[in-house]
Amino acid sequence: MSGLFGVVSKKKDSCIDSLIYGTDYQAHMGSEYGGLAVLGNNSFARFIHRMSNANFRDKFFESIKNIEVHSGIGVISDLEEQPIYMKSKVGEFCIVTSGRIVNMEELAKEMMDAGICFSEFSKSHVNMTELVARIVSTGQTIQDGIKLMFGKIKGSCSLLILTREGIYAARDYFGRTALVLGQDSESFAICSETCGFANLGYRTIRDLNPGEILLISDTEVKVLEPGYKEKKICTFLWIYTGFPSSSYEGLNSEIVRERSGKLLAKRDKGIKADLVAGVPDSGLAHAIGYSMESGIPFRRPLVKYTPTYGRSYAPPSQHLRNLTARMKLIAIKEVIEGNSLILLEDSIVRGTQLKNFTVEKIWNCGAKEIHVRPACPPLMFPCTYCNSTRTNSELITRRAIREIEGSDIEDISEYLDPTTEKYAKMIEWIRKYLNITSLKYQTLEDMIEAIGLPEENLCTYCWNGKGNGCKGCKKTED
């Protein structure tokens, strides 16, 4: 996943501060690369830096402080170096993208067979953003090229394209990733996360529709393609990946997480504990909601040392994920010792970090009991639309099923149903693996209720294998 930010000054004043700070507020969405592309004095400039052990602001202020910028786009990316600069029949442009294209290698081979070359590679694979740029360049116009891209890809892709006309903004065809339009007295802005607006003085205008294409100039925002009202927005934005102050479809992440915790507590009436805690940062609001509903005090037995340790699922290698998980959380023995804890976690993906770098730290500090309550149902399918998980083998649920069944099985329907014996066996296997006192997951129904949108507008593929297509869209994915 990536975080995107774009800005166009309405008064021809330099908008460099808004661009840098606005992009920096998207930093929780990626971990590997940061990039900016700007248009100033009628020429393009592009900057890309690795973000390991550094923050976006420090990396880019020196590079760009002396450039007068009237419009620009920025990105924080997990996997590929971007922005990409392209000079083509549709003109000069720079592009940033967010999402995941499942059929990327097929499309790249098709284009190479047609004589199109690629120059950018990400870990031996074609760079997704360059692939999108190449497809867009085959259109008669940029607008036409974006529509062609939507028609070719499987997966999801939202993008910003910087041109001399302004910034083209397009939200992915099914609305899985977010794009939000904002405005202040001097500029228009577009971003993935509304947390990029508040401290910069922007007011949120609206979310883009799935498949919508805008052209943002210094005088107006023109709707080129209206898109579709129905959507399949990623549910994880509210449960985990979104920043607490960010809102999607007008629904704030912090409030959704509090509601989620309350619903977990309502189904957990029989449990007794000394304190409720959340795994920082995204588990905290879930824990606050649980505490509010249960009356059990909320405390902080775990604290995150510094924001420079980002999300532990995001780094590309298991070694780096483990290192981040071990280093970022510090357990407070004085809070933990002799107490029974209810520990709220946003989700359990692989389970290794929760077991080895969270639960183990709490036991080592003298906890009496550890009751884990994930804020979403068991993750059963690898994400094919963003970058959370890539294969079945990464999921602790699939490991549990393999151990229970003796081999991998295709039909896992009984493991999806919380009322079945096989579901109970799977949860018990995970509980023993994690070495915890009890384990109880959020239900799919309660997670959807906490968000407050109809289920048909949410992508729930990770949990039930469904949600790959909008009824109102002309395109249905395989």
TIGUFI-840665 format. One record per residue (C-alpha): residue in three letters; x, y, z. Coordinates in steps of 0.25 Angstrom, whole numbers, plus 5000, padded with zeros to 4 digits. Each point is the difference from the previous one (the first is absolute). Layout:
alaXYZ;...
// end
This chain:
met500050005000;ser500450144998;gly499650145005;leu499850114990;phe499950155001;gly499950114989;val499850155000;val499850114990;ser500150155004;lys498950094996;lys500850125001;lys501349964994;asp500750005013;ser501049905004;cys499249885007;ile501349925004;asp499650005015;ser498749944997;leu500549904991;ile501149955009;tyr499250005013;gly498849954993;thr500849884994;asp500649985014;tyr498749985006;gln499849884991;ala501349935005;his499249905008;met499649944987;gly501349954995;ser501449985005;glu501049984989;tyr500150124990;gly499650145000;gly499850094988;leu499650134995;ala499850064986;val499850154998;leu499750104989;gly500750135002;asn500550114990;asn499449914989;ser500849885002;phe499949875008;ala500949955011;arg499949875007;phe500649955013;ile500049865006;his500749955013;arg500049875008;met499350025013;ser500749905009;asn500350065013;ala499650144995;asn498850095000;phe499450064987;arg500250155004;asp501549995003;lys500349924987;phe499350104991;phe500150145006;glu501450024996;ser499849944986;ile498850094996;lys500150135009;asn500550094990;ile499049964989;glu498850084997;val498949905000;his498650044994;ser499549855000;gly500549875004;ile499749855004;gly500649925011;val500049855004;ile500549915011;ser500149864995;asp500249865005;leu500549934988;glu500450094988;glu500850124997;gln499250114995;pro499650104995;ile500249964985;tyr500350114990;met499549974986;lys500150084987;ser499049944990;lys499050034989;val499050055011;gly501150105005;glu500950015012;phe499549955013;cys500449945013;ile499249895007;val499849945014;thr499249885003;ser499449925011;gly499449865000;arg500449874995;ile499949944985;val499849855001;asn500349984985;met501250094999;glu500949904994;glu499149964989;leu499750144996;ala501550035000;lys500349884992;glu498950044990;met500650144999;met501449954998;asp499649914989;ala499450124993;gly501450075001;ile499850095013;cys501150005009;phe500150025015;ser501150075008;glu499649995014;phe500049875008;ser499549985015;lys500749875006;ser500249944986;his498550034996;val499550104991;asn499750135007;met498550015002;thr500050154998;glu500850004987;leu499149894995;val498850095003;ala500750124993;arg500349914988;ile498549964999;val499550155002;ser501050044989;thr499349914990;gly498750085001;gln499650114990;thr500050095013;ile500449995014;gln498549985004;asp499949894989;gly501249945005;ile499549995014;lys498749934995;leu500849904992;met500949975013;phe498749985008;gly499549904989;lys501349924999;ile500449985015;lys499549905010;gly500250055014;ser500050155004;cys500650124996;ser499850155004;leu500950104995;leu500450154998;ile500650054987;leu500850145000;thr499950074987;arg500150144995;glu498550015000;gly499949965015;ile499849875008;tyr499249884994;ala499549925012;ala499349874998;arg499449915011;asp500149854997;tyr498949934993;phe499449945012;gly500350115011;arg500949905008;thr501050115003;ala499650145003;leu500250144994;val499450125006;leu499950144994;gly500450125009;gln500050154999;asp500650135007;ser500050144996;glu501249994991;ser500149864995;phe499349874997;ala500549875006;ile499749854997;cys500549895010;ser499849855004;glu499950045015;thr499250125005;cys501050015012;gly500850084990;phe499050115000;ala499750045014;asn501350075004;leu500250064986;gly498750085000;tyr499349924990;arg498549965001;thr499549874994;ile499150024988;arg499749854997;asp500549864997;leu500249974986;asn499049894994;pro500649874995;gly500550024986;glu499950155001;ile501050084992;leu500250155004;leu500950114994;ile500550105011;ser500550134994;asp500350135007;thr498650054997;glu499149885001;val499749865003;lys499449934987;val499349875001;leu500549924987;glu499349875004;pro499049995011;gly500349865004;tyr499049915008;lys499350025013;glu500149855004;lys501449965006;lys500849905006;ile500850085010;cys501149925008;thr499449975013;phe501450005006;leu500150154998;trp499150025013;ile500549885007;tyr501550014999;thr500750084989;gly499350135000;phe500650115010;pro499050035012;ser499750144995;ser499749964986;ser498649984995;tyr499549924988;glu498650024994;gly499850105012;leu500349895010;asn501150025010;ser501049895003;glu500150035015;ile498550005002;val499949874992;arg501049935008;glu499450055013;arg498749944995;ser500749874996;gly500649995015;lys498650025006;leu499449894991;leu501149905004;ala499850035015;lys498549984998;arg500349854995;asp501049985012;lys499150025012;gly500649885008;ile501450045000;lys500750075012;ala501350074999;asp500850115007;leu500250094988;val499750024985;ala501250044991;gly500250024985;val501249964992;pro500550144995;asp499650074992;ser498849954993;gly499649915011;leu499850115010;ala498750064995;his499449865000;ala500549985014;ile499450135005;gly498649964994;tyr500149865007;ser500450075013;met498850104999;glu499049894998;ser500649905010;gly500350105011;ile501449935001;pro501150115001;phe500850034988;arg501550015002;arg501350004992;pro500949885003;leu500650014986;val500550134994;lys500650034987;tyr501450075001;thr500050094988;pro499250024987;thr501249964992;tyr499749865002;gly498849984991;arg499049894997;ser500749875002;tyr499249934989;ala500550104990;pro501549974998;pro500349914988;ser500849895008;gln499649915012;his501450045006;leu499650155000;arg498649985004;asn500549925012;leu501050115003;thr499050115000;ala499049925009;arg501149975010;met500550145001;lys498850094999;leu499249955012;ile500550015015;ala499349935011;ile499850075013;lys500249895011;glu499450095011;val498650004993;ile500049864996;glu500649925012;gly498949915007;asn498950054991;ser499049934990;leu500050084987;ile499050014989;leu500850034988;leu499450074987;glu500749984987;asp499550054987;ser500249874993;ile500949875000;val500749974986;arg501249915002;gly499950005015;thr501549995002;gln500250155005;leu498849995009;lys500649875006;asn501550035001;phe500050155002;thr498750045007;val499549885008;glu501449955004;lys500350145005;ile498750015008;trp500349865006;asn501450045004;cys499550115008;gly499249915009;ala498650014994;lys499049905006;glu499149984988;ile500050064985;his498650004993;val500250044986;arg498850074992;pro500350034985;ala499150114995;cys499749924987;pro499649864996;pro501149904997;leu500850034987;met499749894991;phe500450054986;pro501250074995;cys499750144995;thr500050014985;tyr499750155000;cys501050075009;asn501349955007;ser499649955013;thr500249854997;arg500449934988;thr499949845002;asn499249905008;ser501349965007;glu500150135006;leu498749995008;ile500049935014;thr498649954997;arg500549924988;arg501149945008;ala499049965011;ile499149944989;arg501249924994;glu500349955014;ile498649965003;glu499749944986;gly501449944998;ser500150074987;asp499650134992;ile498549994996;glu499250084990;asp498650005007;ile500250085013;ser498550045001;glu499949935014;tyr501250085005;leu499350134996;asp498849985009;pro500250035014;thr498949915005;thr500749874995;glu500949905007;lys501150024990;tyr500050155002;ala500149985015;lys501249904997;met500750104992;ile499950115010;glu500549905011;trp501249974992;ile500350154998;arg499850025015;lys501049895003;tyr501050054990;leu500050145005;asn500149955014;ile498850085006;thr498949985010;ser498950024991;leu499750054985;lys498750054995;tyr499950074986;gln499050114996;thr498849954992;leu499950054985;glu498650055004;asp500550095011;met501250054992;ile499050054989;glu499150065011;ala501250075006;ile500350074987;gly498650034996;leu499949984985;pro499249894993;glu500849874998;glu499950014985;asn500850135001;leu501249945007;cys501149904995;thr499949885010;tyr500949914991;cys501049985011;trp499049935009;asn499049934991;gly500650004986;lys498950094995;gly499950154996;asn500750004986;gly499150094992;cys498950115000;lys498649974995;gly500050144994;cys501349994993;lys500149954986;lys501349925003;thr500049875009;glu501349955004;asp500449854999;
// end
